[in-house]
Amino acid sequence: MTSKLDYLSDHLKVTRRKLSDARHGGIVLTGDELEEFIGEFDRFISLSITLENEVSKTWWNQRAAADRRAVADLHNIVVAQAVGAPDSNIVAFPTRPIIGGAA
């Protein structure tokens, strides 16, 4: 495997090409040939698990980012309502300008 995220489809195509060579004459796998063939499928499984994990990680990260935004938006709304309420004793701290760019 050349990288953690290798193209599973490319490996499947190569294996299919190898099998198609024996399409009309049949194929017999014994001993080392059978072990090599099983090893190919083990690599397919490993690649598919890696790809599934990457998809899952991306999905969960996107969902977590959306959840963070929702919580931040809710927090901002609650603070704005508390500061602006007529009977509230909550006051927003004055902000200081940033001198010399971002801190």
N, C-alpha and C positions, 0 to 999 in steps of 0.2 A: 504494500500500500504506500503510495507516494506521499499522501498527506492525510490529515485527520478527516477531512471532508473530500473524499475521492468520489468520482462519479460512478455510482452503482450501475447505471444503465450501460456505461461503456464496458464494464466487466461482464455484464449479462450478454451483451452483443458478442463479445469475443468468445464466450463459452458457447453461445448458440451457433456461431460460425463453425467452431470446432465440431459440434454435434452434427451440423448440417452436412459436413463432409462425408459422414457415414450414413446419411439419410436412406439411400437406396440399398446399400450393402449390409445394413445392420451394424450393430456395435456390441462388442463384448468387452467388458471391463473386469479385469482380475488383478489381484495383488496391488502393486504400486500404482497402476493406472486408476483403479477404483479409489485408492486412498487419495490420489491427487484430485480426482473428481469430487470426492467428499470434501476435501480441503477447499476447493473452489466455493462450494456452497457454504462452508464455514466462514469464508471471507465475505460472501454476500450477506450473510447474517450479521456479521460484525459491521459492515458498511451501513446496512439498513438501520441498525441500532444507533450508530453514530448520527446518521441523518435524522432519525426520529428524535433523538435527544436535542439536536440543534433546533429543529422545528418547535419542539416543546419549550425549550429555553426561550426562544424568540417570542412565542405566544405568551408565556408567563411574564416575561419582561414587559411586553406591551400592555398586558393587563395591569401589572403593578404600576406602570407609569400613569395609566388612566386613573387608577384608584388614587394615586398620589395627587394628581391634578384635581380630582373631585374633592378630596379632603381639604386641599389648600383653598379651593374655591369656597367651600362651605365655611372654613375658618375665616376667610376674608369677609364673607357675608355677615357672619355672627359678630365679628369685631366692628364692622361698619354699623350694624344695627345698634350695638351696645354704645358706641361712641355718639351716635346721633339721637339716641332716645332722650326725650325731654326730662325724664326723672332719673337719668343715669348719672352716676358720679365717676364714670370712666372717661378719661381724657387721653387723646392720642399724644404721645411725646412728639415734640417738634423735631423735625429732621434737620441734620446739619449738612450743608453742601460738602461734597467730597472735593478736597483740594488736591490738584495734581493727578486727576484721573481716578480710575477705579481702585478700590482698596484691595 
